[in-house]
Amino acid sequence: MIVAIGVGAVNVPVGDVWHIVVHHVTGSGTASSDPALDQIVWNFRAPRVVLAALAGAGLAVSGAVLQSAVSNPLADPTVLGFSYGATLGAVLAITLGGSVAAAGLGVSTAAFLGAMVAGALVFALGQRRGRMAPTRLVLAGVAVGYVFLSATSFVQLHASPNELRTVLFWTLGSVAGAQWDQLPTVAVVVIATTVLLTLFGRRLNVLLAGDESATALGVDVHRLRLVLLVLSALLTGTVIAVAGGIGFVGLMIPHLVRLSTGADHRRLLPLTALLGAVYLVLVDLLSRTLDRPNELPLGILTALLGAPFFLWLLRRNKAMD
């Protein structure tokens, strides 16, 4: 993160970045002799790097939980339509403006509700005779995702030029406009939800054995899935409300962690959060260095990296045959 803060249109030595960050966080040391450098590091780059880390951690943990909850290795917030639902909610809040504000809904709340609606539809359509069907859930997620995506496109057609520029942010994903006052809520949600889900680690491990085995061991499967759905929607909606639509993070990162550490959720979820944070910080670094001085949306790069991984996973997973 320190290296990522130092790299950009104006490169800042790592030592200077460290001293500036330590000074602002702890109040110790001396401030930078160059006010412009201090402004670049603390007010422009540090918030976006911290937001990228939080967004990566939140999306990765959400993906890991959804994969276990629906017993499908291809599940993630994008594939199951959560991200598209959250994006539609945020876009509606932007374009409707005063009407949404009058109802007491902010962009973040609208994104959360959109993710919840999408999740509820996917889980309802993905059941067969009262039981979850993994392949059916993925297909339902793709279908629901396209419905929400088309609705978002329809809203874009009726948006004003100023609104359209803001809407593009949500559909492509970016942390370029991150500000310090946005971060406390995101940090609390991501950290608290990750800790809570880690405490559910034993139940998630039991859930991997199948519904019948989990029920026999005293786990209320339907209630557990409902809790996991709400927490995943909360993570997805909160992240998308401040970082826009970023896909495939929740698909790639949990599998990379499982390949190296196994499927024990008590270890998997914290490590998934850590690797997800590192991954999105690196993607954000690429987004502002590949085509200087222009910046690429995060969603483009995560899709370029995630889509081939999705295809590889599809070929590798024999359970899908």
N, C-alpha and C positions, 0 to 999 in steps of 0.2 A: 504493500500500500504506500509506503514511503517512496519507493522508486516510482510508482505510478503517478504520485503527486508531482514529482520532479520532472516528468517527461511531458512535453507538449510543444506548442508553437514557440514558447520560450523555455528552454531547458534550465532547470535549477539544480545545482549540485545537491547530492543526497545529504551532505552535512548541513547545508543551509536549511533544507526542508526539515530535517530533524530538529534543529534549534528553534525554528519558527513554531513547529507543532508543539514541542515541549513547553515553549514559553506561553502559548495560548492555553494549553491544557492545564498546566500546573502553576503558571504564574511565575515560575523560577526562570533564571537566566535573563539574558538581555534581548530586547526586541531587535528585529532586523534593522540594519542601518538604511536599507532601501525600502521606503514605504510601498513602492510599486511591487516589489518582490513579495513583501508580506501580504499585500492584497491578492496577488495571483495565487500564492500558496494556500492561504487560510480561507479566503472568501470565495474563490472560484474553483480550485481543484480539490481541496480537502473534502468539502461537502459531497461532491460528485463521486469521489472514490469511496467514501464511507457509505453513501447510498447504494453504489454498485455492489459493495460487499453485503449489505443488508438484503438487497433484492435477490442476489444470487443465493444467499443462504435460505431465504424464505421460499423461493421457488423450488430449490433442490429438496428441501425437507418436505414440502407439499407433494412433490412427485414421489418421493420415497414412501410416504404414508398412503397415497392413493394406490400405488402398485401393490402394496400389501393388503389394503382394504378391499380391493376388487379382485385380488389374486390374478393380476395380469401384469406381466413385465413391461408391456407397452403403454401403460397408463401414465399420464402426467397431466398437469393443469391445462395444457393446450390440446392434447389428444382427446381428453374428456370434455372439452368445451368450456371449462371454467374460465380460461383466459379470455375467450371470445365473449362470454357473458359479462365478465368484469369490464371489458373494453366497451361493450355496448352501454352498460350502465354509466360509465364515466363520460362517454360521448354524449349521451342524452342529457346528463347533468350540465355539460358545457353548452350544448345548443339550446336547451330549454331555459337555461339561465335563471331568470327571476321566478319562473313557475316552480322550479325545483327548490330554489332557496326558500320560497314561501312555504313549501311543504316541510321545511326543516331538514332537507337532505343536502349534504355536501357531495363533492365529487367522490371522496373516499367512501362515503356511505353508499352512494349509488353504485360504485364499482363492487362493493361487497354484496349488495343485494342482487346485482347482475350475476355474480359468480354463484350465489346461492340458488337462484332460479335455474341457471344452467345445470348445476349439479343435481338439483331435484328432478329435472326432466330426464337427465341421463340415467340416474338410478332407477327411475320409474320405468323407462323404456328398456333398460338393460336387464330387467328381471324376467325370468320365465318360470311360471308356476310358483311364484313366491321366493325363488332362489336366484342369486346372482349368476349370470352366465358371462364369463370373462370376455370371450370374443364378441358377444352381443353388446357388452358394455362399451367396448372400443368402437364398434360400428355405430352405436347410438351416440357416442361422444362426437364422432366425426360428423354425423348428420346434424346434431344439435349445434355444433360449432359452425357449420355452414349456414344454418338458419340465422344465427346471431351475427355472423359475418355479413350476410346479405342485408340484414336489418341495419347494421352499422353503415354499410355502403349507401343505403337509402337515406339515412339521416345526413350523410355527407353531401348528398345531392341537394339537400334543402338548407345547407349551412351557408352562412355569409362568408365572404373571403377571410375575414379576421378569425371567425370560428373554425374555418377549414384548416388554417395553419395550426391551430391548437389541436384539432382532431387528428391531424397527421402525426402529431407527437404520440398520441395514445395508440395509434395503429402500428407504428413502427418501433416505438420504444427508445428512450434516451434518458440519460441522467445528467445531461448538459445543464439543465436549469435548476439543479439541486441547490437548496438553501438550508442553512442550519436549522431554521424553525420547522422544517418538514421532518427532520430526522428523529426527534424524540418519540413521536407516536409509532413510526415504523420500527424503531429499535425496540420499544417495549413489546409490540405485537410479535415481532420475529423471535426475540429472545425468550419471552414468556411462553409462547406457543411451542417453541422447540424444546424447552425444558419440560413442559407439560406432556408433550408427546413422548419424550424420552422416558418419563415416568410410566407411560403406557407400554413401555417396551416389552414386558413379559406377555401382556395380552396380545400385542401385535405378533409376537413370536408364535403364540398358540394359534392365532388366526391363520398362520401359514399352513397349519396342519389340516385345514378344511373346516367347514361350518359344523359338521357333525362332531368332529373331535373337539373343537373349541367349546361347543355346547355341553358335551359330556364332561369337560373339565371346569364347567361352571361359568363360562363366559357368555354374557348376553350379546350374541352376535349382532342382532339388529340395532340395539342401543349403541354398541361400540361403533358400528359403521356410521350411525347418525352423528355421533360425536366427532369421528374422524372427518366426515363430510363437512361439518360446520367449521372445524379448525382449519381444514385445507382451504375452504372457501375464504375464511378470514385472512389467511396468509396470502392467498392469491389476490384477493380484492385489495388488500392493503398495499401490496407491492405494486400492482398495476395502477393504482390510484396515484402513485407518485413517480413511477418509472415507465408507464405505458406497457404496450404488449410486447413481452419478451418471451419467445418460445423455446422449447426443447431443453432448457436448463434442467427442468424436473425429470426429463427422460434420461439424459446422459449421466448426470453426476451420481445418482444412487447406484447405477449399475457399475460405474467405475469403482466406487467404494466397495460394493459387494464382491467384485472380482479380487480385491486385495485383502479384505478383512472379514468376509462372510456376511451372513444375513441376520445376526443378532442385533435387534433394533436398539438395544441399550448402548451399543457401540456405533452402530450404523448411522443413527440420526445426528449425533454431534459431529461425526467426521464428514457426513454429507453436507451439513451446514458450513463447515470449515472449507471444504473443497469447492462448494458452490460459490462461496464468497470470493475465494481466490480466482476461480474461473471467470466470474463476471467482471472482476477488477481487470483481469488480463484482456478480456474482450473489449472493455471500455478503453483500455490503453491502445489496442489495435484500432478502434473506431476513430481515434483522433490522431493517429500517426500514419496510417496507411495512405491517406490522401490529403496530407497537409496542404493548406490550412483548413480544408473542409473536414467535416466530421460525418462519419457514416452512422446511420441508426443502428442501435444494438440488435434489433430484431432481424436485420439483414444478416449480420455476421453469425448470430446464434442459429439461424435457420441454415446457413451454408455449412456450419459445422454439425448441426444436429440432424439434418435430414439424412446424410449418408450413414450416420450412426444408427438412426432408426431402421434403415434398410438392412444394415448389418445385423442388428438385433433381431429383425423379423426373420432373416435367414437362419440365424443361430438358434432361435427358440423352436424346438421340436414340438412343443405343446400346441403351437398354432397350426400344425399340419392336420 
